Each structure stands twice: as C-alpha cells, then as structure tokens.
Amino acid sequence: MNAVLKSVRAATWWITSVMGDHDYERFVEHRNRVHPGHPVPTEREYWKARHAEADANPGARCC
C-alpha cells in the first residue's frame, strides 16, 4: 500500500507541476532572492500579467 500511495503522490506532483501550480511559488522565491526588498505581486496579479504576456507574444504553442 505504501508503494501505491507513493506513486499517487508522485503523479499528483507531476500533474500539478505540468499545469503550473507551483509557478507562483517559484516566482516569489526568485523575486525575494534576486530583488530583495521589492514588492511581490499578488498571485492574482502574477497570473494576470503572465496570461497578458502569453496573449501579446504567443510564440510557439499548440492553440
């Protein structure tokens, strides 16, 4: 049973990583490390800016 639970946790981590669930956390860590003392946007502001950037510069994507 332990192996099944471990596999489910690994699959959950992978899916959430692919979907971008950890992106804001990594962004905050980066901002605090590279730009200490500067204000960090809220998660809502982060996603709004990220989607606006993707819409303005579509690059190579499937849709």
Secondary structure, DSSP 8 states (H G I E B T S, - for coil): -HHHHHHHHHHHHHHHHHHTTTHHHHHHHHHHHHSTTS----HHHHHHHHHHHHHHS--S---
